[in-house]
Amino acid sequence: MRHDKSSTVQMMRTLLCLLAGSLLVVTSCQRKDPPPLSDVGLDPETAYSMYTRDVRALVADSGITQYRLITPEWYVYNKNDKVGREAHWYFPHGLYTEQFDERDSTTVFVEADSAFYWTDRKLWELHGEINVRNREGSRFYSHLLYWDQEEKRIYTPDSVWIDTPERKIQGCNFESDEQFTRYAFHGSSGQMLVKDDPERSE
């Protein structure tokens, strides 16, 4: 009888061990759902829909390359009516672009510390130290610049400094075509510094 009782106890222990092992295997194989965005510090109402690093891209419209885009970080946000957010791109750590004409020749070089692109309005908004160079070699400097692709114009209420081969100009309420070749200051006083001509001064 003692032998049978000990065998029964041993068998019970073996079964319990097997059951425990089976439960561990089943538990480890079950699919775990990812945690909610709020648990990892992201608000689903304001979180970006795409993030890309070290971007070098050519942007085209209707099969025609319009500009080259280089940036270390590119965030894409979809439209969200709940929080009143427009669909837009965000470049927080700098943006470099080259604009092309129909013959794929570069017409304008643009650099900015940060930028937004409002996709529904096709409007670029540049911030920080903004440097522009057109095909003729003239340079433009500002801290705020808008590029409206629908109206094909550049504008800003902020100050703009222009350095051309012939003169230096500074003023506010600047407006230009997309190539920075035809531009004007509206409703503001400006300053023009004409470079000296050594031959005329003699």
N, CA, C and O of each residue as an XYZ file, in Angstrom:
808
protein
N       0.832     -1.209      0.000
C       0.000      0.000      0.000
C       0.865      1.257      0.000
O       0.571      2.208     -0.724
N       1.961      1.272      0.830
C       2.830      2.445      0.869
C       3.446      2.708     -0.499
O       3.590      3.852     -0.930
N       3.804      1.617     -1.168
C       4.404      1.775     -2.502
C       3.408      2.401     -3.468
O       3.777      3.256     -4.273
N       2.145      1.982     -3.393
C       1.132      2.534     -4.293
C       0.848      3.983     -3.973
O       0.642      4.800     -4.871
N       0.836      4.305     -2.666
C       0.540      5.692     -2.286
C       1.644      6.626     -2.753
O       1.371      7.712     -3.265
N       2.895      6.204     -2.578
C       4.013      7.053     -3.022
C       4.030      7.200     -4.535
O       4.374      8.263     -5.052
N       3.662      6.144     -5.247
C       3.596      6.219     -6.716
C       2.518      7.194     -7.147
O       2.686      7.950     -8.104
N       1.406      7.164     -6.424
C       0.307      8.088     -6.761
C       0.721      9.533     -6.542
O       0.435     10.398     -7.370
N       1.398      9.798     -5.419
C       1.862     11.163     -5.125
C       2.856     11.630     -6.176
O       2.800     12.774     -6.627
N       3.776     10.734     -6.571
C       4.767     11.082     -7.585
C       4.104     11.390     -8.915
O       4.510     12.312     -9.623
N       3.067     10.603     -9.256
C       2.351     10.816    -10.513
C       1.626     12.161    -10.505
O       1.595     12.866    -11.513
N       1.032     12.515     -9.331
C       0.332     13.795     -9.212
C       1.307     14.960     -9.404
O       0.986     15.942    -10.074
N       2.495     14.845     -8.815
C       3.493     15.899     -8.966
C       3.924     16.058    -10.417
O       4.104     17.172    -10.910
N       4.087     14.914    -11.097
C       4.488     14.953    -12.511
C       3.432     15.637    -13.360
O       3.751     16.451    -14.226
N       2.156     15.298    -13.105
C       1.047     15.918    -13.861
C       0.982     17.420    -13.624
O       0.766     18.195    -14.556
N       1.172     17.831    -12.356
C       1.142     19.259    -12.041
C       2.271     20.004    -12.754
O       2.071     21.108    -13.260
N       3.446     19.398    -12.790
C       4.571     20.025    -13.499
C       4.294     20.165    -14.994
O       4.602     21.191    -15.601
N       3.712     19.126    -15.573
C       3.385     19.171    -16.999
C       2.339     20.242    -17.299
O       2.442     20.960    -18.293
N       1.325     20.341    -16.425
C       0.285     21.354    -16.612
C       0.859     22.762    -16.496
O       0.522     23.648    -17.281
N       1.738     22.957    -15.499
C       2.362     24.269    -15.326
C       3.197     24.634    -16.550
O       3.173     25.779    -17.004
N       3.939     23.654    -17.087
C       4.732     23.904    -18.283
C       3.881     24.242    -19.481
O       4.244     25.097    -20.289
N       2.744     23.571    -19.599
C       1.826     23.837    -20.712
C       1.269     25.241    -20.621
O       1.151     25.932    -21.632
N       0.921     25.674    -19.401
C       0.388     27.024    -19.228
C       1.422     28.077    -19.600
O       1.094     29.097    -20.207
N       2.687     27.818    -19.227
C       3.744     28.768    -19.575
C       3.920     28.879    -21.080
O       4.097     29.978    -21.607
N       3.871     27.737    -21.780
C       4.009     27.743    -23.241
C       2.857     28.489    -23.886
O       3.077     29.298    -24.787
N       1.618     28.231    -23.441
C       0.447     28.912    -24.023
C       0.518     30.401    -23.778
O       0.232     31.203    -24.667
N       0.910     30.779    -22.533
C       0.982     32.203    -22.209
C       2.039     32.909    -23.040
O       1.818     34.029    -23.500
N       3.187     32.267    -23.241
C       4.265     32.907    -23.985
C       3.952     33.021    -25.463
O       4.535     33.874    -26.133
N       3.073     32.215    -25.999
C       2.750     32.252    -27.418
C       1.571     33.154    -27.731
O       1.284     33.394    -28.904
N       0.877     33.663    -26.719
C      -0.265     34.519    -26.980
C       0.205     35.857    -27.547
O       1.248     36.361    -27.132
N      -0.549     36.448    -28.497
C      -0.206     37.735    -29.120
C      -0.472     38.864    -28.139
O      -1.526     38.923    -27.505
N       0.483     39.741    -28.027
C       0.328     40.890    -27.152
C       0.044     42.127    -27.979
O       0.822     42.471    -28.869
N      -1.062     42.801    -27.699
C      -1.396     44.025    -28.407
C      -0.452     45.134    -27.972
O      -0.053     45.188    -26.809
N      -0.087     46.038    -28.913
C       0.789     47.145    -28.521
C       0.080     48.060    -27.535
O      -1.147     48.157    -27.559
N       0.826     48.730    -26.675
C       0.199     49.622    -25.700
C      -0.450     50.808    -26.390
O      -0.035     51.176    -27.490
N      -1.452     51.416    -25.777
C      -2.069     52.615    -26.366
C      -1.034     53.719    -26.538
O      -0.047     53.772    -25.805
N      -1.265     54.615    -27.525
C      -0.318     55.700    -27.768
C      -0.110     56.553    -26.525
O       0.990     57.046    -26.274
N      -1.183     56.724    -25.744
C      -1.068     57.552    -24.552
C      -0.094     56.960    -23.544
O       0.521     57.696    -22.772
N       0.058     55.609    -23.541
C       0.962     54.955    -22.591
C       2.427     55.156    -22.943
O       3.299     54.998    -22.088
N       2.707     55.505    -24.202
C       4.101     55.727    -24.612
C       4.375     57.204    -24.853
O       5.381     57.560    -25.468
N       3.484     58.063    -24.371
C       3.731     59.496    -24.423
C       3.317     60.173    -25.717
O       3.740     61.302    -25.962
N       2.511     59.539    -26.553
C       2.051     60.142    -27.803
C       0.547     60.376    -27.744
O      -0.224     59.490    -27.375
N       0.151     61.586    -28.115
C      -1.264     61.922    -28.149
C      -1.798     61.562    -29.531
O      -1.330     62.135    -30.515
N      -2.761     60.633    -29.655
C      -3.263     60.241    -30.981
C      -3.910     61.390    -31.743
O      -4.044     61.322    -32.965
N      -4.314     62.446    -31.039
C      -4.933     63.586    -31.707
C      -3.902     64.505    -32.349
O      -4.216     65.205    -33.311
N      -2.696     64.513    -31.839
C      -1.678     65.435    -32.337
C      -0.433     64.740    -32.871
O       0.468     65.413    -33.371
N      -0.353     63.425    -32.782
C       0.839     62.707    -33.221
C       0.998     62.784    -34.742
O       0.011     62.860    -35.474
N       2.240     62.763    -35.204
C       2.512     62.797    -36.635
C       2.146     61.464    -37.266
O       2.110     60.436    -36.591
N       1.873     61.489    -38.573
C       1.501     60.266    -39.291
C       2.694     59.640    -40.006
O       2.655     58.465    -40.371
N       3.773     60.436    -40.209
C       4.976     59.896    -40.835
C       6.180     60.686    -40.372
O       6.097     61.897    -40.171
N       7.300     60.001    -40.202
C       8.550     60.642    -39.811
C       9.686     60.033    -40.628
O       9.820     58.812    -40.705
N      10.508     60.899    -41.241
C      11.613     60.431    -42.074
C      12.862     61.226    -41.732
O      12.789     62.425    -41.463
N      14.018     60.550    -41.743
C      15.291     61.193    -41.456
C      16.201     61.169    -42.672
O      16.107     60.295    -43.534
N      17.101     62.180    -42.715
C      18.130     62.266    -43.758
C      17.509     62.152    -45.153
O      17.800     61.229    -45.914
N      16.651     63.113    -45.457
C      15.871     63.084    -46.709
C      16.607     63.831    -47.820
O      17.094     64.944    -47.621
N      16.677     63.204    -48.980
C      17.116     63.839    -50.230
C      16.108     63.396    -51.279
O      16.125     62.244    -51.714
N      15.226     64.310    -51.688
C      14.113     63.928    -52.555
C      13.906     64.957    -53.655
O      14.218     66.138    -53.502
N      13.364     64.466    -54.779
C      12.919     65.321    -55.867
C      11.397     65.355    -55.841
O      10.748     64.309    -55.864
N      10.831     66.552    -55.793
C       9.378     66.714    -55.716
C       8.864     67.139    -57.087
O       9.335     68.118    -57.667
N       7.894     66.388    -57.591
C       7.358     66.640    -58.936
C       5.866     66.925    -58.878
O       5.184     66.536    -57.930
N       5.367     67.608    -59.903
C       3.943     67.888    -60.051
C       3.591     67.684    -61.514
O       4.197     68.290    -62.399
N       2.603     66.824    -61.763
C       2.189     66.496    -63.134
C       3.350     65.956    -63.961
O       3.452     66.227    -65.157
N       4.222     65.192    -63.313
C       5.340     64.579    -64.013
C       6.519     65.493    -64.257
O       7.493     65.081    -64.888
N       6.461     66.735    -63.771
C       7.547     67.693    -63.968
C       8.226     67.946    -62.627
O       7.569     68.320    -61.656
N       9.540     67.743    -62.573
C      10.289     67.976    -61.344
C      10.309     69.466    -61.041
O      10.732     70.271    -61.870
N       9.846     69.832    -59.839
C       9.782     71.239    -59.469
C      10.940     71.675    -58.589
O      11.494     72.757    -58.784
N      11.314     70.839    -57.617
C      12.410     71.237    -56.743
C      13.013     70.025    -56.052
O      12.392     68.969    -55.924
N      14.247     70.221    -55.613
C      14.954     69.231    -54.810
C      14.824     69.634    -53.345
O      14.871     70.818    -53.013
N      14.661     68.646    -52.475
C      14.447     68.900    -51.054
C      15.444     68.076    -50.244
O      15.521     66.857    -50.397
N      16.205     68.749    -49.380
C      17.165     68.082    -48.507
C      16.918     68.542    -47.078
O      16.883     69.743    -46.812
N      16.746     67.599    -46.155
C      16.471     67.952    -44.767
C      16.864     66.804    -43.846
O      16.762     65.645    -44.249
N      17.310     67.086    -42.620
C      17.649     66.003    -41.692
C      16.428     65.316    -41.099
O      16.495     64.134    -40.759
N      15.299     66.041    -40.966
C      14.093     65.460    -40.390
C      12.848     66.021    -41.060
O      12.740     67.223    -41.304
N      11.904     65.120    -41.353
C      10.667     65.501    -42.057
C       9.488     64.830    -41.348
O       9.387     63.604    -41.306
N       8.597     65.661    -40.790
C       7.386     65.169    -40.137
C       6.181     65.463    -41.027
O       6.086     66.541    -41.613
N       5.266     64.509    -41.126
C       4.024     64.689    -41.889
C       2.844     64.557    -40.923
O       2.734     63.577    -40.186
N       1.969     65.558    -40.940
C       0.774     65.551    -40.100
C      -0.466     65.575    -40.991
O      -0.588     66.436    -41.862
N      -1.373     64.645    -40.777
C      -2.627     64.634    -41.513
C      -3.595     65.657    -40.939
O      -3.429     66.132    -39.816
N      -4.593     65.981    -41.720
C      -5.620     66.919    -41.263
C      -6.392     66.306    -40.105
O      -6.719     65.119    -40.120
N      -6.679     67.128    -39.103
C      -7.437     66.670    -37.942
C      -8.408     67.776    -37.536
O      -8.015     68.750    -36.894
N      -9.681     67.619    -37.916
C     -10.684     68.632    -37.608
C     -10.953     68.721    -36.109
O     -11.356     69.771    -35.609
N     -10.731     67.630    -35.399
C     -11.042     67.605    -33.969
C     -10.183     68.599    -33.198
O     -10.655     69.225    -32.248
N      -8.942     68.744    -33.597
C      -8.049     69.689    -32.918
C      -7.786     70.924    -33.782
O      -6.957     71.762    -33.427
N      -8.485     71.040    -34.912
C      -8.325     72.200    -35.783
C      -6.981     72.279    -36.468
O      -6.447     73.371    -36.664
N      -6.423     71.134    -36.836
C      -5.095     71.103    -37.449
C      -5.179     70.903    -38.952
O      -5.871     70.007    -39.435
N      -4.463     71.752    -39.688
C      -4.346     71.569    -41.135
C      -3.329     70.474    -41.444
O      -2.409     70.219    -40.667
N      -3.515     69.838    -42.593
C      -2.502     68.895    -43.059
C      -1.242     69.682    -43.417
O      -1.316     70.700    -44.106
N      -0.099     69.213    -42.955
C       1.129     69.945    -43.239
C       2.351     69.061    -43.051
O       2.290     67.996    -42.435
N       3.478     69.543    -43.609
C       4.788     68.964    -43.380
C       5.543     69.903    -42.446
O       5.302     71.110    -42.433
N       6.458     69.335    -41.665
C       7.230     70.149    -40.728
C       8.692     69.733    -40.787
O       9.024     68.551    -40.705
N       9.558     70.734    -40.932
C      11.004     70.512    -41.012
C      11.655     71.307    -39.874
O      12.012     72.468    -40.071
N      11.817     70.709    -38.693
C      12.264     71.480    -37.532
C      13.743     71.811    -37.495
O      14.144     72.738    -36.792
N      14.567     71.074    -38.236
C      16.013     71.233    -38.114
C      16.674     71.608    -39.435
O      17.768     71.135    -39.745
N      16.013     72.451    -40.205
C      16.636     72.968    -41.404
C      16.072     72.387    -42.689
O      15.594     71.253    -42.729
N      16.141     73.188    -43.729
C      15.635     72.791    -45.045
C      16.481     73.458    -46.121
O      16.793     74.647    -46.044
N      16.843     72.671    -47.120
C      17.546     73.189    -48.297
C      16.777     72.763    -49.527
O      16.438     71.589    -49.674
N      16.494     73.712    -50.422
C      15.769     73.380    -51.647
C      16.429     74.054    -52.854
O      17.049     75.112    -52.752
N      16.267     73.398    -53.983
C      16.649     73.964    -55.272
C      15.420     73.905    -56.173
O      14.800     72.851    -56.320
N      15.075     75.028    -56.769
C      13.918     75.078    -57.660
C      14.370     74.942    -59.113
O      15.382     75.518    -59.513
N      13.610     74.173    -59.901
C      13.972     73.918    -61.294
C      12.949     74.542    -62.248
O      11.779     74.712    -61.906
N      13.415     74.876    -63.441
C      12.501     75.327    -64.482
C      12.123     74.145    -65.375
O      12.436     72.998    -65.056
N      11.447     74.426    -66.498
C      10.969     73.356    -67.378
C      12.098     72.566    -68.023
O      11.890     71.437    -68.466
N      13.294     73.149    -68.082
C      14.452     72.465    -68.674
C      15.341     71.825    -67.617
O      16.474     71.438    -67.902
N      14.813     71.712    -66.375
C      15.542     71.112    -65.250
C      16.789     71.896    -64.865
O      17.714     71.339    -64.273
N      16.821     73.183    -65.196
C      17.918     74.041    -64.765
C      17.550     74.679    -63.427
O      16.401     75.065    -63.212
N      18.522     74.787    -62.537
C      18.266     75.373    -61.225
C      18.086     76.875    -61.352
O      18.916     77.563    -61.946
N      16.991     77.380    -60.787
C      16.705     78.819    -60.845
C      16.896     79.505    -59.501
O      17.261     80.680    -59.461
N      16.655     78.792    -58.390
C      16.739     79.391    -57.060
C      17.274     78.365    -56.062
O      16.906     77.192    -56.104
N      18.149     78.825    -55.164
C      18.616     78.033    -54.043
C      18.064     78.668    -52.761
O      18.171     79.881    -52.578
N      17.480     77.863    -51.882
C      16.883     78.384    -50.652
C      17.332     77.541    -49.460
O      17.303     76.311    -49.511
N      17.748     78.218    -48.388
C      18.080     77.558    -47.124
C      17.325     78.247    -45.998
O      17.201     79.472    -45.996
N      16.813     77.464    -45.027
C      16.105     78.020    -43.881
C      16.360     77.151    -42.660
O      16.638     75.957    -42.779
N      16.260     77.770    -41.470
C      16.478     77.028    -40.225
C      15.352     76.039    -39.953
O      15.595     74.957    -39.419
N      14.131     76.397    -40.313
C      12.983     75.503    -40.141
C      11.916     75.911    -41.148
O      11.962     77.004    -41.711
N      10.946     75.010    -41.369
C       9.933     75.305    -42.389
C       8.674     74.467    -42.165
O       8.712     73.384    -41.582
N       7.556     75.015    -42.652
C       6.293     74.302    -42.730
C       5.849     74.300    -44.191
O       6.163     75.220    -44.947
N       5.124     73.267    -44.574
C       4.463     73.265    -45.877
C       3.010     72.874    -45.649
O       2.722     71.744    -45.255
N       2.084     73.820    -45.899
C       0.658     73.596    -45.714
C       0.116     73.000    -47.001
O      -0.096     73.707    -47.986
N      -0.108     71.681    -46.984
C      -0.315     70.926    -48.225
C      -1.597     71.312    -48.954
O      -1.596     71.378    -50.183
N      -2.688     71.569    -48.237
C      -3.944     71.917    -48.913
C      -3.858     73.272    -49.597
O      -4.447     73.476    -50.658
N      -3.121     74.199    -48.987
C      -2.989     75.542    -49.560
C      -1.773     75.669    -50.475
O      -1.604     76.691    -51.141
N      -0.919     74.633    -50.513
C       0.319     74.665    -51.290
C       1.139     75.900    -50.928
O       1.579     76.655    -51.795
N       1.329     76.080    -49.630
C       2.006     77.263    -49.100
C       3.202     76.855    -48.247
O       3.061     76.108    -47.279
N       4.385     77.356    -48.619
C       5.591     77.159    -47.823
C       5.735     78.319    -46.851
O       5.453     79.467    -47.194
N       6.178     78.010    -45.635
C       6.422     79.025    -44.604
C       7.804     78.760    -44.013
O       8.013     77.762    -43.323
N       8.747     79.665    -44.291
C      10.139     79.490    -43.875
C      10.457     80.391    -42.691
O       9.981     81.523    -42.613
N      11.282     79.867    -41.754
C      11.608     80.609    -40.541
C      13.099     80.561    -40.260
O      13.822     79.717    -40.788
N      13.554     81.507    -39.397
C      14.941     81.509    -38.953
C      15.840     82.285    -39.893
O      15.433     83.277    -40.499
N      17.065     81.814    -40.001
C      18.012     82.423    -40.930
C      17.711     81.887    -42.335
O      17.971     80.721    -42.634
N      17.165     82.750    -43.183
C      16.761     82.345    -44.531
C      17.708     82.977    -45.541
O      17.877     84.196    -45.569
N      18.322     82.146    -46.365
C      19.241     82.610    -47.401
C      18.754     82.126    -48.756
O      18.470     80.942    -48.942
N      18.662     83.049    -49.694
C      18.182     82.727    -51.040
C      19.186     83.265    -52.055
O      19.720     84.362    -51.889
N      19.437     82.494    -53.096
C      20.276     82.966    -54.209
C      19.591     82.648    -55.517
O      19.212     81.502    -55.760
N      19.427     83.656    -56.367
C      18.775     83.413    -57.651
C      19.814     83.109    -58.732
O      21.016     83.080    -58.470
N      19.330     82.888    -59.933
C      20.212     82.486    -61.031
C      21.213     83.576    -61.395
O      22.296     83.284    -61.903
N      20.854     84.836    -61.136
C      21.722     85.957    -61.491
C      22.787     86.233    -60.432
O      23.637     87.104    -60.619
N      22.744     85.495    -59.322
C      23.746     85.680    -58.282
C      23.335     86.635    -57.179
O      24.107     86.859    -56.246
N      22.140     87.204    -57.258
C      21.659     88.086    -56.198
C      21.273     87.249    -54.986
O      20.768     86.135    -55.122
N      21.517     87.803    -53.796
C      21.218     87.093    -52.563
C      20.165     87.844    -51.750
O      20.147     89.074    -51.714
N      19.289     87.076    -51.099
C      18.191     87.621    -50.309
C      18.261     87.003    -48.909
O      18.474     85.801    -48.757
N      18.075     87.859    -47.883
C      18.131     87.397    -46.500
C      16.887     87.878    -45.758
O      16.468     89.025    -45.909
N      16.305     86.992    -44.957
C      15.140     87.358    -44.152
C      14.989     86.363    -43.013
O      15.733     85.386    -42.928
N      14.003     86.621    -42.120
C      13.709     85.698    -41.022
C      12.323     85.082    -41.155
O      11.939     84.230    -40.354
N      11.579     85.507    -42.159
C      10.245     84.950    -42.417
C       9.946     85.105    -43.892
O      10.084     86.194    -44.450
N       9.537     84.016    -44.526
C       9.277     84.058    -45.961
C       8.165     83.073    -46.306
O       8.142     81.945    -45.813
N       7.242     83.517    -47.162
C       6.152     82.659    -47.627
C       6.300     82.439    -49.130
O       6.647     83.355    -49.876
N       6.031     81.220    -49.552
C       6.047     80.878    -50.980
C       4.701     80.256    -51.309
O       4.427     79.117    -50.930
N       3.869     80.998    -52.009
C       2.534     80.544    -52.403
C       2.636     79.913    -53.786
O       2.796     80.619    -54.782
N       2.544     78.589    -53.850
C       2.681     77.902    -55.131
C       1.440     78.051    -56.006
O       1.532     77.938    -57.228
N       0.279     78.304    -55.398
C      -0.941     78.522    -56.186
C      -0.856     79.847    -56.928
O      -1.170     79.912    -58.116
N      -0.437     80.900    -56.242
C      -0.339     82.228    -56.846
C       1.025     82.496    -57.462
O       1.240     83.538    -58.083
N       1.958     81.543    -57.289
C       3.304     81.654    -57.864
C       3.994     82.956    -57.437
O       4.492     83.713    -58.270
N       4.009     83.198    -56.122
C       4.655     84.404    -55.618
C       5.299     84.139    -54.265
O       4.900     83.234    -53.531
N       6.305     84.952    -53.953
C       6.999     84.945    -52.684
C       6.663     86.258    -51.977
O       6.595     87.306    -52.619
N       6.452     86.210    -50.660
C       6.141     87.449    -49.958
C       6.458     87.319    -48.477
O       6.588     86.217    -47.942
N       6.580     88.481    -47.823
C       6.762     88.537    -46.380
C       6.506     89.956    -45.893
O       6.841     90.912    -46.594
N       5.915     90.119    -44.697
C       5.805     91.449    -44.099
C       7.084     91.839    -43.365
O       7.238     92.990    -42.956
N       7.988     90.901    -43.198
C       9.222     91.108    -42.439
C      10.271     91.830    -43.286
O      10.074     92.069    -44.477
N      11.373     92.166    -42.650
C      12.470     92.833    -43.352
C      13.182     91.855    -44.274
O      13.301     90.666    -43.980
N      13.650     92.387    -45.397
C      14.419     91.604    -46.359
C      15.637     92.421    -46.769
O      15.530     93.610    -47.068
N      16.789     91.770    -46.779
C      18.026     92.397    -47.245
C      18.408     91.744    -48.573
O      18.424     90.519    -48.695
N      18.713     92.574    -49.554
C      19.056     92.084    -50.892
C      20.450     92.568    -51.248
O      20.761     93.752    -51.120
N      21.276     91.654    -51.692
C      22.640     91.974    -52.100
C      22.792     91.548    -53.553
O      22.863     90.355    -53.847
N      22.841     92.516    -54.460
C      22.990     92.242    -55.885
C      24.395     92.666    -56.322
O      25.101     93.334    -55.567
N      24.800     92.284    -57.527
C      26.120     92.728    -58.005
C      26.246     94.247    -58.106
O      27.361     94.769    -58.095
N      25.117     94.971    -58.204
C      25.168     96.421    -58.382
C      24.885     97.219    -57.114
O      25.404     98.324    -56.955
N      24.047     96.663    -56.184
C      23.625     97.477    -55.041
C      23.139     96.584    -53.894
O      22.958     95.375    -54.040
N      22.938     97.242    -52.745
C      22.348     96.590    -51.585
C      21.032     97.294    -51.259
O      20.949     98.521    -51.285
N      20.006     96.499    -50.951
C      18.674     97.048    -50.674
C      18.141     96.410    -49.398
O      18.370     95.230    -49.130
N      17.417     97.222    -48.608
C      16.772     96.698    -47.403
C      15.406     97.352    -47.264
O      15.261     98.561    -47.447
N      14.383     96.520    -46.929
C      13.041     97.057    -46.772
C      12.097     96.018    -46.210
O      12.504     94.896    -45.907
N      10.813     96.398    -46.069
C       9.780     95.507    -45.547
C       8.686     95.310    -46.595
O       8.690     95.950    -47.647
N       7.750     94.409    -46.284
C       6.619     94.122    -47.182
C       7.116     93.759    -48.580
O       6.778     94.395    -49.579
N       7.919     92.728    -48.602
C       8.573     92.281    -49.828
C       7.659     91.332    -50.607
O       6.927     90.537    -50.018
N       7.713     91.426    -51.941
C       6.989     90.499    -52.803
C       7.822     90.235    -54.051
O       8.482     91.133    -54.574
N       7.782     88.975    -54.526
C       8.618     88.598    -55.664
C       7.962     87.486    -56.456
O       7.029     86.831    -55.990
N       8.473     87.284    -57.673
C       8.066     86.094    -58.419
C       8.837     84.897    -57.863
O       9.697     85.064    -56.998
N       8.539     83.699    -58.349
C       9.141     82.488    -57.789
C      10.636     82.376    -58.085
O      11.350     81.650    -57.392
N      11.110     83.081    -59.097
C      12.525     83.016    -59.449
C      13.363     84.104    -58.774
O      14.579     84.154    -58.961
N      12.717     84.981    -57.987
C      13.393     86.088    -57.318
C      14.103     86.998    -58.323
O      15.191     87.506    -58.053
N      13.485     87.192    -59.464
C      14.063     88.095    -60.471
C      13.248     89.383    -60.620
O      13.784     90.408    -61.040
N      11.970     89.336    -60.280
C      11.113     90.534    -60.318
C      10.534     90.708    -58.918
O       9.708     89.907    -58.481
N      10.962     91.741    -58.224
C      10.559     91.911    -56.841
C      10.369     93.396    -56.521
O      10.824     94.279    -57.249
N       9.674     93.635    -55.400
C       9.379     95.012    -54.989
C       9.074     95.044    -53.502
O       8.714     94.031    -52.902
N       9.229     96.253    -52.903
C       8.810     96.509    -51.531
C       7.568     97.388    -51.594
O       7.558     98.394    -52.304
N       6.513     97.020    -50.855
C       5.247     97.737    -50.924
C       4.963     98.471    -49.621
O       5.028     97.889    -48.538
N       4.649     99.751    -49.742
C       4.182    100.533    -48.600
C       5.154    100.635    -47.451
O       4.734    100.688    -46.295
N       6.444    100.663    -47.736
C       7.412    100.795    -46.657
C       8.640    101.524    -47.164
O       8.937    101.538    -48.358
N       9.348    102.132    -46.218
C      10.585    102.809    -46.586
C      11.705    101.791    -46.655
O      11.703    100.802    -45.922
N      12.651    102.032    -47.529
C      13.763    101.109    -47.675
C      15.075    101.850    -47.736
O      15.109    103.075    -47.617
N      16.134    101.131    -47.916
C      17.469    101.701    -47.963
C      18.224    101.072    -49.120
O      18.240     99.850    -49.272
N      18.846    101.907    -49.932
C      19.614    101.405    -51.067
C      21.041    101.918    -50.957
O      21.264    103.123    -50.836
N      21.991    101.023    -50.997
C      23.395    101.379    -50.969
C      24.004    100.989    -52.303
O      24.098     99.807    -52.633
N      24.417    101.989    -53.066
C      24.990    101.744    -54.392
C      26.487    101.543    -54.233
O      27.164    102.338    -53.580
N      26.997    100.482    -54.831
C      28.433    100.214    -54.739
C      29.201    101.222    -55.579
O      28.786    101.593    -56.677
N      30.330    101.655    -55.035
C      31.157    102.650    -55.722
C      31.760    102.061    -56.989
O      32.130    100.888    -57.045
N      31.846    102.921    -58.012
C      32.504    102.547    -59.263
C      33.854    103.275    -59.282
O      33.880    104.501    -59.387
N      34.958    102.559    -59.186
C      36.284    103.217    -59.150
C      36.528    104.109    -60.356
O      37.158    105.156    -60.207
N      36.062    103.744    -61.540
C      36.314    104.532    -62.739
C      35.583    105.864    -62.676
O      36.105    106.875    -63.145
N      34.367    105.883    -62.096
C      33.602    107.127    -62.015
C      34.188    108.077    -60.955
O      34.091    109.296    -61.093
N      34.779    107.531    -59.929
C      35.283    108.371    -58.844
C      36.572    109.078    -59.198
O      36.969    110.005    -58.491
N      37.243    108.674    -60.270
C      38.514    109.300    -60.670
C      38.252    110.607    -61.400
O      39.194    111.282    -61.816
